[in-house]
């Protein structure tokens, strides 16, 4: 197979989740668990969810850090995450519609605006 170049995309893809959203994992080892999105990486289509997908990270000691083995949450692909509907508390798909001249996300399950 030929070499694959890291091609920079002109525009970052529009994701259905944002920082601070409550999400549920729908696939993988953490399936069925939920948490809050701490960070989103649109260029990699991944998100870090609090207390989920925990991995051990070996850190080297520095002047202010003793080092050792720390447990940190690793990014999860956004296709494995579903937003939790604020009204029902169940996972839901997301739609976009214009409200007062701005595009807003809404829950497909309850129709409630999410923001």
C-alpha positions, -999 to 999 in steps of 0.1 A, spaced: 0 0 0 11 36 -7 19 62 19 -10 81 34 -4 118 39 -18 138 68 -41 161 48 -52 192 66 -89 198 62 -100 232 52 -130 233 75 -135 213 108 -165 190 106 -197 201 125 -201 178 155 -233 170 173 -217 174 207 -201 203 225 -180 208 257 -202 205 287 -229 182 272 -241 151 290 -235 121 267 -239 83 268 -215 58 252 -234 36 228 -204 13 217 -172 0 231 -160 -11 265 -178 18 283 -211 11 266 -242 23 286 -222 47 308 -227 84 307 -206 115 316 -199 151 308 -178 161 278 -146 178 290 -129 185 256 -137 181 219 -112 175 191 -131 183 159 -101 176 136 -99 140 150 -137 135 155 -131 126 192 -142 138 226 -129 133 261 -157 123 285 -152 126 323 -145 93 341 -149 72 310 -123 53 288 -98 56 316 -62 47 306 -29 46 326 -5 73 316 32 72 327 45 106 335 81 116 340 91 134 371 97 172 368 105 199 393 69 204 404 55 169 395 67 138 412 58 116 382 44 81 383 14 63 368 -17 84 365 -52 74 353 -66 99 328 -96 98 305 -88 91 268 -107 105 238 -136 85 224 -148 87 188 -180 109 185 -198 82 165 -198 62 198 -214 90 218 -251 101 219 -263 133 236 -286 128 266 -320 145 262 -324 171 290 -361 165 292 -363 127 293 -328 117 304 -324 92 275 -300 93 246 -313 111 215 -303 121 180 -297 158 173 -312 180 146 -305 217 137 -331 244 131 -331 281 128 -345 299 159 -344 338 159 -319 338 130 -294 314 147 -289 277 141 -298 258 173 -295 221 182 -327 203 192 -335 168 205 -352 146 179 -368 126 207 -386 155 226 -381 184 202 -366 205 230 -339 231 221 -305 222 235 -281 249 246 
